[in-house]
Amino acid sequence: MLKAGHYGAALMLYAPAGFHLLSVDPGLALLGGVSAVALARLPDYDLQVPYIEHRGITHTLLFLVLVAGTLGGLGHLFAGHFGTNQVQTAGLGVLVAVVAVGSHLIADALTPYGVPLLWPLTGRRYSVSLAPSTSPVANYGLLVLGIAATVAAGYVAGRA
């Protein structure tokens, strides 16, 4: 998928968590959503790194776990500097990583090329072959769905 598709997938995956966080701390909900969208293309930075295959290691569950551990650890480490609860801040870091990288993997699994989710256990690529990664309909469709899910979550949370 392209930028629009990855941003939309991140918004769609974050909407339920954002809905819950809005009732707990709206600022935290906004920070989490912005962070998840900002990191939604993180796996594609493999395009900038020599000797790393695109849709290789950065498109695996192992990478998702590494990013979640890193962001959770950084959240725990720096929570005191921001006057926030360490566990909640670490949890937000993990949530952001799972949404950002997870949504990226899901979106790329919609394409015929797929993703090697279980590498290094297997090199098998997982794909539902729904649309080519360059499809404007698929990319902007995901973006519209993500925006709609986010608006709906915000609306329903505001009414609760």
Backbone bond lengths (Angstrom), bond angles and torsions (degrees), N, CA, C in turn:
res aa  C-N    CA-C-N  psi(-1)  N-CA   C-N-CA  omega(-1)  CA-C   N-CA-C  phi
1 M - - - 1.447 - - 1.533 109.95 -
2 L 1.305 113.83 163.91 1.460 120.87 178.92 1.533 109.43 -101.28
3 K 1.331 116.40 -177.21 1.476 121.27 -177.02 1.519 113.45 -48.48
4 A 1.301 116.44 -54.62 1.468 120.52 -175.41 1.526 111.41 -57.08
5 G 1.326 116.63 -43.14 1.455 120.68 179.71 1.519 112.38 -64.30
6 H 1.325 116.44 -41.26 1.468 119.47 179.73 1.530 111.65 -69.80
7 Y 1.312 117.28 -38.13 1.463 119.11 177.38 1.533 110.45 -65.29
8 G 1.330 116.13 -42.76 1.456 120.23 179.06 1.522 112.04 -64.12
9 A 1.325 116.97 -42.58 1.469 120.45 179.05 1.529 110.55 -62.70
10 A 1.330 117.27 -39.71 1.472 120.70 178.68 1.532 110.45 -64.85
11 L 1.324 116.61 -43.48 1.467 119.76 178.20 1.530 111.09 -61.96
12 M 1.322 115.93 -42.26 1.463 120.39 -178.62 1.531 110.87 -64.63
13 L 1.326 117.00 -43.53 1.458 120.48 -179.26 1.528 111.78 -71.60
14 Y 1.334 116.48 -30.43 1.468 120.01 -178.90 1.529 112.74 -80.08
15 A 1.307 118.59 -23.30 1.469 122.34 -173.72 1.532 113.75 -50.82
16 P 1.334 120.97 -47.85 1.473 119.17 179.19 1.527 113.10 -63.40
17 A 1.324 117.18 -40.48 1.462 120.42 178.13 1.522 110.07 -67.97
18 G 1.323 116.38 -41.51 1.456 120.35 177.87 1.520 111.44 -61.59
19 F 1.323 116.91 -39.30 1.460 122.02 176.42 1.523 110.10 -57.04
20 H 1.322 116.61 -48.32 1.472 120.66 179.73 1.531 111.12 -65.15
21 L 1.324 116.66 -45.95 1.464 120.13 -177.31 1.526 112.57 -65.44
22 L 1.318 117.96 -28.54 1.466 120.18 178.00 1.524 111.55 -59.65
23 S 1.336 117.27 -33.14 1.467 119.99 179.30 1.526 111.48 -79.80
24 V 1.311 117.59 -18.98 1.464 121.97 -179.31 1.529 110.89 -93.55
25 D 1.332 115.92 -53.01 1.465 121.63 -177.13 1.531 108.52 -158.47
26 P 1.327 117.89 101.16 1.471 120.16 -178.40 1.532 113.54 -57.22
27 G 1.309 117.35 -35.33 1.466 119.93 178.11 1.519 111.58 -64.03
28 L 1.322 115.78 -40.78 1.462 121.64 177.55 1.530 109.98 -65.66
29 A 1.322 116.34 -39.65 1.471 121.10 178.34 1.526 110.43 -61.16
30 L 1.314 116.54 -44.83 1.464 120.93 179.91 1.529 110.88 -66.65
31 L 1.326 116.52 -45.08 1.468 120.57 178.91 1.527 110.87 -59.30
32 G 1.316 116.72 -44.25 1.459 120.47 179.44 1.514 112.23 -63.12
33 G 1.323 116.48 -44.06 1.460 120.13 -179.60 1.515 112.97 -65.31
34 V 1.310 116.32 -45.75 1.475 120.48 179.07 1.529 109.90 -63.01
35 S 1.322 116.49 -42.14 1.471 120.42 -179.89 1.525 111.64 -65.27
36 A 1.333 117.15 -42.46 1.463 120.57 179.89 1.527 111.10 -62.60
37 V 1.325 116.77 -42.37 1.462 119.91 179.07 1.532 109.77 -68.95
38 A 1.325 116.95 -40.13 1.466 120.39 -179.85 1.528 111.97 -62.27
39 L 1.322 116.48 -32.17 1.473 120.30 -178.57 1.530 113.09 -98.81
40 A 1.315 117.50 5.05 1.463 120.82 -176.06 1.525 113.48 -61.11
41 R 1.296 118.04 -24.39 1.469 120.85 -179.36 1.526 112.56 -102.02
42 L 1.325 116.78 9.42 1.468 120.43 -179.17 1.534 113.08 -51.16
43 P 1.331 120.59 -45.87 1.465 118.64 179.74 1.527 114.19 -59.23
44 D 1.323 118.03 -25.22 1.462 120.28 -179.37 1.524 113.30 -79.89
45 Y 1.306 117.87 -1.64 1.460 119.10 174.55 1.522 110.78 -69.27
46 D 1.344 116.73 -7.64 1.458 119.40 173.56 1.530 110.69 -61.82
47 L 1.323 116.69 -20.49 1.455 120.59 177.06 1.530 111.65 -68.43
48 Q 1.329 116.55 -20.55 1.463 121.65 -177.54 1.534 112.87 -96.19
49 V 1.332 116.64 -8.15 1.466 120.59 -173.93 1.530 109.66 -107.15
50 P 1.324 116.10 120.24 1.467 118.57 179.37 1.534 111.59 -61.52
51 Y 1.311 115.91 147.76 1.466 124.44 175.25 1.527 114.39 70.81
52 I 1.325 117.61 5.76 1.459 119.73 175.26 1.523 107.37 -110.21
53 E 1.322 114.92 124.90 1.458 121.30 -178.12 1.530 110.22 -71.54
54 H 1.338 115.72 137.47 1.466 119.19 175.57 1.518 109.03 -67.53
55 R 1.321 114.74 138.56 1.460 122.62 -174.55 1.520 110.98 59.19
56 G 1.306 114.78 39.19 1.459 121.75 174.86 1.518 108.97 -106.45
57 I 1.312 117.01 -122.21 1.469 122.57 -174.52 1.528 113.56 -58.17
58 T 1.329 117.46 -31.87 1.469 119.44 -178.69 1.521 113.00 -76.83
59 H 1.308 116.72 -2.19 1.465 121.57 178.72 1.528 110.37 -116.35
60 T 1.334 115.73 41.03 1.464 121.92 -177.48 1.528 110.66 -126.78
61 L 1.316 115.46 163.09 1.464 119.94 174.70 1.525 110.73 -66.13
62 L 1.341 116.77 -30.25 1.462 120.25 176.47 1.527 110.39 -59.90
63 F 1.320 117.73 -44.19 1.463 121.54 178.30 1.522 110.18 -63.07
64 L 1.339 116.98 -42.02 1.462 121.12 178.17 1.534 110.00 -58.03
65 V 1.321 117.41 -45.48 1.470 121.48 179.79 1.530 110.57 -64.05
66 L 1.323 117.22 -41.08 1.473 120.38 179.27 1.529 111.54 -64.45
67 V 1.313 117.03 -42.70 1.465 120.58 179.40 1.532 109.98 -67.79
68 A 1.338 117.15 -41.62 1.466 120.82 178.70 1.529 110.61 -62.35
69 G 1.308 116.69 -43.35 1.470 119.94 177.74 1.521 112.12 -63.56
70 T 1.312 116.00 -40.31 1.467 120.71 179.78 1.526 111.24 -66.28
71 L 1.333 117.00 -49.79 1.470 119.51 -178.73 1.531 111.27 -67.91
72 G 1.324 117.04 -37.83 1.461 119.78 176.34 1.513 111.19 -63.67
73 G 1.318 116.46 -43.92 1.468 120.84 178.10 1.517 112.58 -63.81
74 L 1.325 116.60 -42.16 1.467 120.02 177.81 1.528 110.84 -65.27
75 G 1.324 116.36 -39.94 1.467 119.93 177.03 1.516 111.36 -61.04
76 H 1.307 116.48 -43.65 1.473 121.34 179.30 1.521 110.30 -64.80
77 L 1.326 115.80 -43.62 1.465 121.74 -177.34 1.528 112.67 -65.80
78 F 1.331 117.31 -42.10 1.454 120.44 -173.89 1.525 114.70 -97.36
79 A 1.318 118.11 -0.39 1.470 120.68 -178.11 1.521 111.85 -56.23
80 G 1.300 117.37 -41.80 1.459 121.33 -179.43 1.516 113.14 -60.61
81 H 1.323 116.63 -32.92 1.466 120.86 179.63 1.530 112.00 -69.68
82 F 1.327 115.38 -22.65 1.462 119.84 -179.26 1.519 111.87 -105.18
83 G 1.331 116.44 0.31 1.456 120.61 179.81 1.518 113.30 68.97
84 T 1.327 115.97 30.95 1.467 120.24 -179.94 1.523 110.27 -113.00
85 N 1.305 115.86 163.95 1.452 122.81 178.37 1.533 109.47 -68.14
86 Q 1.341 116.85 130.54 1.462 120.78 -176.75 1.527 112.78 -61.65
87 V 1.310 116.71 -44.23 1.460 119.98 -177.17 1.531 110.73 -67.09
88 Q 1.328 116.61 -43.79 1.466 119.67 179.15 1.525 111.71 -65.40
89 T 1.314 116.52 -40.19 1.460 119.97 -179.45 1.524 110.69 -68.57
90 A 1.323 116.84 -40.33 1.466 120.51 175.52 1.526 109.93 -63.62
91 G 1.324 116.32 -42.32 1.465 120.28 178.35 1.508 112.45 -61.35
92 L 1.319 116.75 -39.50 1.464 120.31 177.58 1.530 109.92 -63.90
93 G 1.328 116.51 -40.35 1.467 120.34 177.73 1.518 111.70 -60.68
94 V 1.326 116.16 -43.76 1.467 120.37 178.09 1.529 110.34 -65.01
95 L 1.323 116.55 -44.45 1.465 120.72 179.32 1.528 111.03 -59.08
96 V 1.308 116.70 -46.18 1.469 120.92 179.77 1.522 110.50 -59.52
97 A 1.333 116.70 -43.84 1.467 120.18 -179.96 1.513 111.64 -64.54
98 V 1.325 116.55 -44.55 1.469 120.37 -179.03 1.526 110.19 -63.22
99 V 1.323 117.09 -42.85 1.464 120.17 179.56 1.532 110.45 -68.38
100 A 1.317 117.45 -49.39 1.469 120.71 -175.63 1.523 111.39 -63.24
101 V 1.314 116.90 -55.56 1.470 120.05 -176.58 1.530 109.96 -75.08
102 G 1.327 117.22 -41.37 1.464 120.11 179.68 1.513 112.93 -60.24
103 S 1.327 116.63 -43.83 1.462 119.38 179.32 1.525 111.01 -66.17
104 H 1.321 116.37 -34.00 1.466 120.41 177.67 1.526 110.02 -63.79
105 L 1.326 115.69 -45.14 1.467 119.71 -179.70 1.534 110.88 -63.85
106 I 1.322 115.90 -42.10 1.467 120.07 179.46 1.529 110.28 -62.83
107 A 1.332 116.42 -46.40 1.470 119.99 -179.10 1.528 111.08 -61.94
108 D 1.328 117.33 -42.54 1.465 119.37 -179.89 1.529 111.93 -72.37
109 A 1.316 117.31 -23.71 1.471 120.31 176.09 1.525 111.30 -72.69
110 L 1.320 117.30 -14.26 1.464 120.87 176.50 1.527 111.55 -75.01
111 T 1.327 116.95 -15.03 1.464 121.86 -176.77 1.531 110.66 -91.43
112 P 1.324 116.81 159.19 1.468 119.42 179.82 1.536 113.84 -60.12
113 Y 1.331 118.30 -32.58 1.463 120.62 -177.70 1.525 111.83 -72.30
114 G 1.308 117.53 -33.00 1.460 121.72 175.55 1.520 114.39 70.42
115 V 1.333 114.63 -166.18 1.470 121.79 -178.34 1.535 109.97 -138.00
116 P 1.333 116.82 148.21 1.474 120.74 179.06 1.533 110.80 -86.80
117 L 1.316 117.59 63.69 1.465 122.84 -172.84 1.524 114.98 -46.45
118 L 1.305 117.50 -44.22 1.462 120.78 -171.35 1.525 114.64 -98.35
119 W 1.332 117.22 14.53 1.451 119.63 175.29 1.521 107.56 -61.28
120 P 1.285 123.36 137.68 1.465 130.18 11.97 1.527 114.27 -92.67
121 L 1.322 118.45 4.26 1.464 120.66 179.53 1.525 111.60 -66.15
122 T 1.314 115.36 -37.61 1.463 120.62 177.73 1.525 108.28 -151.69
123 G 1.306 115.74 149.95 1.460 120.53 177.63 1.524 112.11 -90.45
124 R 1.318 116.81 4.28 1.464 121.09 -178.36 1.528 110.98 -59.61
125 R 1.318 115.52 136.28 1.459 121.47 177.12 1.520 108.34 -96.00
126 Y 1.314 115.42 135.70 1.455 121.51 179.67 1.521 108.90 -103.37
127 S 1.334 115.30 128.60 1.451 120.59 -176.28 1.527 109.77 -152.85
128 V 1.329 115.84 142.91 1.460 120.16 170.22 1.526 110.25 -102.99
129 S 1.327 115.86 -2.06 1.459 122.94 173.47 1.529 113.21 48.68
130 L 1.321 115.24 49.22 1.458 120.72 -177.63 1.528 112.95 -82.60
131 A 1.337 116.33 -40.48 1.471 119.63 -177.13 1.522 109.63 -158.74
132 P 1.319 117.08 150.23 1.466 119.82 174.96 1.537 110.65 -63.30
133 S 1.308 116.43 151.57 1.465 119.89 -177.53 1.522 113.02 -63.40
134 T 1.311 117.63 -22.48 1.463 120.72 -178.39 1.528 112.86 -95.13
135 S 1.312 117.81 4.35 1.466 120.86 -177.91 1.525 111.29 -65.51
136 P 1.343 117.26 118.00 1.465 119.19 177.49 1.530 111.84 -62.24
137 V 1.322 117.00 -36.80 1.462 120.70 -179.65 1.533 109.75 -62.68
138 A 1.331 117.35 -46.30 1.464 120.85 -179.62 1.530 111.18 -66.42
139 N 1.327 117.37 -45.77 1.458 120.81 -177.21 1.522 112.19 -66.28
140 Y 1.323 116.93 -50.19 1.460 118.76 -179.31 1.525 111.39 -74.47
141 G 1.325 116.61 -26.56 1.459 119.86 173.31 1.523 111.33 -62.75
142 L 1.345 116.96 -44.43 1.467 120.48 176.30 1.525 110.86 -62.81
143 L 1.330 116.48 -40.07 1.462 119.71 179.27 1.530 110.88 -62.98
144 V 1.310 117.36 -45.91 1.465 120.86 179.29 1.530 110.41 -62.84
145 L 1.328 117.48 -43.70 1.468 120.80 178.53 1.528 111.06 -62.64
146 G 1.328 117.05 -40.68 1.462 120.81 179.22 1.520 112.30 -65.25
147 I 1.322 116.34 -42.65 1.463 120.23 177.79 1.524 109.95 -65.29
148 A 1.323 116.46 -42.83 1.467 120.43 179.48 1.529 110.90 -62.43
149 A 1.327 117.65 -42.61 1.467 121.04 179.14 1.523 110.86 -64.04
150 T 1.321 116.60 -39.56 1.467 120.93 -179.99 1.525 111.02 -67.76
151 V 1.327 116.99 -44.90 1.458 121.13 178.52 1.525 109.98 -63.04
152 A 1.323 117.27 -43.30 1.468 121.26 179.35 1.526 110.58 -62.69
153 A 1.334 117.44 -44.01 1.467 120.55 179.18 1.522 110.54 -62.02
154 G 1.332 116.83 -43.10 1.468 120.29 178.72 1.518 112.05 -65.29
155 Y 1.312 116.21 -40.76 1.471 120.91 -179.59 1.525 110.31 -65.28
156 V 1.308 116.92 -49.69 1.469 120.74 -178.44 1.533 110.57 -64.79
157 A 1.328 117.16 -40.49 1.473 120.02 178.55 1.523 110.98 -63.66
158 G 1.325 117.35 -36.23 1.451 121.60 179.32 1.521 112.93 -70.18
159 R 1.306 116.65 -25.28 1.459 121.78 -179.31 1.527 112.11 -88.29
160 A 1.340 116.09 -16.81 1.482 119.95 -176.42 1.508 112.11 -78.26
